[in-house]
């Protein structure tokens, strides 16, 4: 009986890029993108993956997000990234990276007509878009009543956590399930859905059986955990520093309150003295009259 292989997670950006960011697997990438986007089929005829290579000899010197960037036939650009955690400023960062997809198309002397469609796809394990059960959201420049300003800029969010247990008869559900699941039986079921899914499952199994790929994945995971531990330690230091500042502020506030109380007491005494002085002056005035 063959030894069962522990499958590597497609939710890892490293494994995701090895599957979807390899020019040899461009048919897998095209099928996945078609399940999400509404661009013409002809755009997928010659997808070019930008920087499709991952250094195989060692893990990255620094832990960073690995993404997939693609150029379409007409020159449009698609950016795909996968994130396990949704960070507080992730929407702002997504807008920033989306804006760069547009601005980097322009150089000095170029016409505005050179700007091609720029699409961002963000896949998350955590909930990115709260509210409702939809796991796919498409955002474009539209008015509230649906009038579209342009389709040149588009952001798609895919929430793995919202994927329903049962298929919804869309190709996207099957691709999302492929990314999310670690169950080999489920993967074998998905492989019957299409030639591209069958190939994707095969590539995942090959990567999972490759010792060097597993080593690089584990090194990246260790680097990620180390970075998260470092960030957590820094956050703890900041929290402690803020708590210490808050304690000092409280002490200062208490001292200020005590000083204010003393000032109030002194003011009361001064008022009493002024009152007594006034009485003395009145008595002196009466004595003067009696003389």
C-alpha positions as CSV (number, residue, x, y, z in Angstrom):
1,X,0.0,0.0,0.0
2,X,1.4,3.4,-1.1
3,X,2.3,5.8,1.7
4,X,-0.2,8.6,1.9
5,X,1.3,12.0,1.2
6,X,0.5,14.9,3.4
7,X,-0.8,17.5,1.0
8,X,0.7,21.0,1.0
9,X,-1.9,23.8,1.5
10,X,-2.8,25.8,-1.6
11,X,-3.7,28.6,0.8
12,X,0.1,29.1,1.3
13,X,1.1,31.9,-1.1
14,X,4.2,29.8,-1.9
15,X,2.3,26.8,-3.0
16,X,-0.4,28.9,-4.7
17,X,2.3,30.6,-6.9
18,X,4.0,27.3,-7.7
19,X,0.6,26.1,-9.1
20,X,-1.0,29.2,-10.6
21,X,2.2,31.3,-11.3
22,X,4.1,28.8,-13.4
23,X,3.9,29.5,-17.2
24,X,3.8,25.7,-17.7
25,X,0.4,25.7,-15.9
26,X,-1.0,28.7,-17.8
27,X,-4.0,26.6,-18.8
28,X,-4.8,26.1,-15.1
29,X,-4.5,29.8,-14.5
30,X,-6.7,30.6,-17.4
31,X,-9.5,28.3,-16.3
32,X,-9.3,29.7,-12.7
33,X,-9.4,33.4,-14.0
34,X,-12.3,32.5,-16.3
35,X,-14.3,31.3,-13.3
36,X,-13.9,34.8,-11.7
37,X,-13.7,37.4,-14.4
38,X,-16.1,38.6,-17.2
39,X,-13.4,39.6,-19.7
40,X,-13.6,38.3,-23.3
41,X,-12.3,34.7,-23.8
42,X,-9.8,36.0,-26.4
43,X,-7.9,37.7,-23.5
44,X,-6.8,34.3,-22.3
45,X,-5.3,33.2,-25.5
46,X,-1.8,34.3,-24.6
47,X,-1.4,34.9,-20.9
48,X,2.0,36.0,-19.8
49,X,3.0,35.5,-16.2
50,X,5.3,38.2,-14.9
51,X,8.3,36.8,-13.0
52,X,7.0,33.2,-13.0
53,X,10.0,31.8,-11.3
54,X,10.6,31.1,-7.6
55,X,14.1,30.5,-6.5
56,X,14.3,26.8,-5.7
57,X,17.6,26.7,-3.9
58,X,16.5,28.5,-0.7
59,X,13.6,30.3,0.9
60,X,13.3,34.0,0.5
61,X,15.8,36.0,2.6
62,X,12.8,37.9,4.0
63,X,9.3,36.6,4.4
64,X,7.0,38.4,2.0
65,X,3.8,37.9,0.1
66,X,4.2,36.0,-3.2
67,X,1.7,37.1,-5.7
68,X,0.9,36.2,-9.4
69,X,0.9,39.0,-12.0
70,X,-0.4,38.3,-15.5
71,X,-0.6,40.2,-18.8
72,X,-3.4,39.5,-21.1
73,X,-3.5,39.5,-25.0
74,X,-4.6,43.2,-25.2
75,X,-2.0,44.3,-22.6
76,X,-4.4,44.2,-19.6
77,X,-2.9,43.3,-16.2
78,X,-4.2,41.0,-13.6
79,X,-2.8,40.7,-10.1
80,X,-3.7,37.8,-7.8
81,X,-2.7,37.3,-4.2
82,X,-3.7,35.0,-1.4
83,X,-3.7,35.9,2.3
84,X,-4.5,33.8,5.3
85,X,-5.0,36.8,7.6
86,X,-6.9,39.9,6.9
87,X,-4.8,42.8,8.4
88,X,-6.5,46.0,9.6
89,X,-5.1,48.2,6.7
90,X,-5.6,45.5,4.0
91,X,-8.3,47.5,2.1
92,X,-6.0,50.5,1.9
93,X,-3.1,48.4,0.8
94,X,-5.3,46.7,-1.9
95,X,-6.3,50.1,-3.2
96,X,-2.7,51.2,-3.3
97,X,-1.5,48.1,-5.2
98,X,-4.5,48.4,-7.6
99,X,-3.6,52.0,-8.3
100,X,0.0,51.0,-9.1
101,X,-1.4,48.5,-11.7
102,X,-2.8,51.5,-13.6
103,X,0.0,54.1,-13.1
104,X,2.9,51.8,-13.9
105,X,1.4,51.3,-17.4
106,X,2.2,55.0,-18.2
107,X,5.5,56.5,-19.2
108,X,6.5,59.9,-20.4
109,X,4.8,61.0,-23.6
110,X,2.2,58.1,-23.6
111,X,-1.4,58.8,-24.4
112,X,-4.2,58.1,-21.9
113,X,-5.6,55.6,-24.4
114,X,-2.7,53.3,-23.6
115,X,-4.1,52.5,-20.2
116,X,-5.5,48.9,-20.2
117,X,-7.8,47.1,-17.9
118,X,-6.2,46.5,-14.4
119,X,-7.7,43.8,-12.2
120,X,-6.9,42.8,-8.7
121,X,-8.0,39.5,-7.2
122,X,-7.6,39.0,-3.4
123,X,-8.2,35.5,-1.9
124,X,-8.5,35.3,1.8
125,X,-9.0,32.6,4.4
126,X,-10.4,35.1,6.9
127,X,-13.5,37.2,6.1
128,X,-12.4,40.2,4.0
129,X,-15.9,41.6,3.2
130,X,-18.2,41.2,6.3
131,X,-21.9,41.0,5.9
132,X,-23.8,38.5,3.8
133,X,-23.0,35.1,2.6
134,X,-21.4,35.9,-0.8
135,X,-17.9,34.7,-1.2
136,X,-17.1,36.6,-4.4
137,X,-17.5,40.4,-4.6
138,X,-16.6,42.5,-7.7
139,X,-15.9,46.2,-7.3
140,X,-15.8,48.6,-10.2
141,X,-16.5,52.3,-10.7
142,X,-20.3,52.4,-10.7
143,X,-23.1,54.7,-9.5
144,X,-25.6,53.5,-6.9
145,X,-28.1,52.7,-9.7
146,X,-25.6,50.7,-11.7
147,X,-24.3,53.1,-14.3
148,X,-20.7,52.2,-14.9
149,X,-18.0,54.9,-15.2
150,X,-15.3,52.6,-16.5
151,X,-14.2,48.9,-16.4
152,X,-10.5,49.9,-16.5
153,X,-10.1,49.3,-12.7
154,X,-11.6,46.3,-10.9
155,X,-11.1,44.5,-7.6
156,X,-12.4,41.1,-6.8
157,X,-12.4,39.6,-3.3
158,X,-12.8,35.9,-2.7
159,X,-13.6,34.8,0.9
160,X,-12.7,31.1,1.4
161,X,-14.4,31.2,4.9
162,X,-17.7,31.9,3.2
163,X,-17.6,29.1,0.7
164,X,-20.7,26.9,1.1
165,X,-20.3,23.3,1.9
166,X,-22.3,22.2,-1.1
167,X,-21.4,23.3,-4.7
168,X,-23.4,26.1,-6.2
169,X,-23.0,24.8,-9.8
170,X,-20.4,27.4,-10.7
171,X,-16.8,26.7,-11.8
172,X,-15.6,29.2,-9.2
173,X,-16.9,27.1,-6.4
174,X,-14.8,24.1,-7.6
175,X,-11.7,26.2,-7.8
176,X,-12.3,27.7,-4.4
177,X,-12.8,24.3,-3.0
178,X,-9.5,23.2,-4.6
179,X,-7.7,26.0,-2.9
180,X,-9.4,25.5,0.5
181,X,-9.5,21.7,1.0
182,X,-6.8,19.4,2.3
183,X,-8.9,16.3,1.8
184,X,-7.5,14.0,-0.9
185,X,-10.8,12.4,-1.6
186,X,-12.4,15.8,-2.2
187,X,-9.5,16.7,-4.5
188,X,-10.0,13.5,-6.4
189,X,-13.6,14.4,-6.8
190,X,-12.7,17.9,-8.0
191,X,-10.3,16.3,-10.5
192,X,-13.3,14.9,-12.4
193,X,-14.7,18.3,-12.9
194,X,-12.4,19.5,-15.7
195,X,-9.1,18.8,-17.4
196,X,-7.6,21.9,-15.8
197,X,-8.7,20.9,-12.3
198,X,-7.4,17.4,-12.9
199,X,-4.0,18.9,-13.8
200,X,-4.1,21.3,-10.8
201,X,-4.7,18.3,-8.4
202,X,-1.9,16.4,-10.1
203,X,0.5,19.4,-9.8
204,X,-0.4,19.7,-6.1
205,X,0.3,16.1,-5.4
206,X,3.6,16.3,-7.3
207,X,4.7,19.3,-5.2
208,X,3.6,17.7,-2.0
209,X,5.7,14.6,-2.8
210,X,8.8,16.7,-3.7
211,X,11.2,16.9,-0.7
212,X,12.8,20.2,-1.8
213,X,9.4,21.9,-2.3
214,X,8.3,20.8,1.1
215,X,11.5,22.0,2.7
216,X,11.1,25.4,1.1
217,X,7.5,25.6,2.2
218,X,8.4,24.7,5.8
219,X,11.3,27.3,5.8
220,X,8.9,30.0,4.6
221,X,6.3,28.9,7.2
222,X,9.0,29.1,9.9
223,X,10.0,32.5,8.6
224,X,6.4,33.6,8.6
225,X,5.9,32.4,12.2
226,X,9.2,34.0,13.3
227,X,8.1,37.3,11.8
228,X,4.6,37.0,13.4
229,X,6.3,36.2,16.8
230,X,8.6,39.2,16.3
231,X,5.7,41.5,15.5
232,X,3.7,40.2,18.4
233,X,6.7,40.8,20.7
234,X,6.9,44.4,19.3
235,X,3.2,44.9,19.8
236,X,3.5,43.6,23.4
237,X,6.4,46.1,24.0
238,X,4.3,48.9,22.5
239,X,1.3,47.9,24.6
240,X,3.4,47.8,27.7
241,X,4.9,51.2,26.9
242,X,1.5,52.7,26.3
243,X,0.3,51.1,29.6
244,X,3.2,52.7,31.4
245,X,2.5,56.0,29.8
246,X,-1.1,55.7,30.7
247,X,-0.1,54.9,34.3
248,X,2.2,57.9,34.4
249,X,-0.6,60.1,32.9
250,X,-2.9,58.8,35.6
251,X,-0.3,59.6,38.3
252,X,0.1,63.1,36.9
253,X,-3.6,63.5,36.7
254,X,-3.9,62.5,40.4
255,X,-1.1,64.9,41.3
256,X,-2.8,67.7,39.3
257,X,-6.1,66.9,41.0
258,X,-4.4,67.0,44.4
259,X,-2.7,70.3,43.5
260,X,-6.1,71.6,42.3
261,X,-7.6,70.5,45.6
262,X,-4.9,72.3,47.5
263,X,-5.3,75.4,45.3
264,X,-9.0,75.3,46.0
265,X,-8.4,75.0,49.8
266,X,-5.9,77.9,49.7
267,X,-8.5,79.9,47.7
268,X,-11.1,79.1,50.4
269,X,-8.7,80.1,53.1
270,X,-7.9,83.3,51.3
271,X,-11.6,84.0,50.8
272,X,-12.1,83.4,54.6
273,X,-9.2,85.8,55.4
274,X,-10.7,88.4,53.1
275,X,-14.0,88.0,54.8
276,X,-12.4,88.3,58.2
277,X,-10.5,91.4,57.1
278,X,-13.7,92.9,55.9
279,X,-15.4,92.3,59.3
280,X,-12.4,93.8,61.1
281,X,-12.6,96.9,58.9
282,X,-16.3,97.2,59.7
283,X,-15.6,96.9,63.4
284,X,-12.8,99.5,63.2
285,X,-15.2,101.8,61.3
286,X,-17.8,101.4,64.1
287,X,-15.3,102.2,66.8
288,X,-14.1,105.3,65.0
289,X,-17.7,106.5,64.9
290,X,-18.2,105.8,68.6
291,X,-15.2,107.9,69.5
